[in-house]
């Protein structure tokens, strides 16, 4: 998986449960994190392996931010 595939999967996983600004905030965070780690000498594959499954990350974000409620924008 590439950085762009990771970000795309994360975004798609978040879109149905969080409002647009929250989705964008989380996507920006992970995009910046991956870019910074690569700039610091780590390989893209290494960073993505550390992060794991974007769907699992999305579920954690939704569970903690959504608290079972639906957010509408």
C-alpha positions, 0 to 999 in steps of 0.5 A: 500500500502507498501513502496515497492509498492509505490516506484514501482508505482512511478518508473513505472509512471516516466519511460516513460517520464524522463531519467533513471538517473532522474527517479532513483534520484526521486525514491531514494529521496522518498525511503530515505524520507520514510525510514527516517520518519519510523526511526523517529518513524512514521508508514509506513502507516502514511508516505504513506498516507501523500505522497498520490498517487504516480501517482499524484506525478509522474505527478507533477514531469514530469510536472515540469521537463519535461516541455512538452518535451521528454527526451532521454538518 
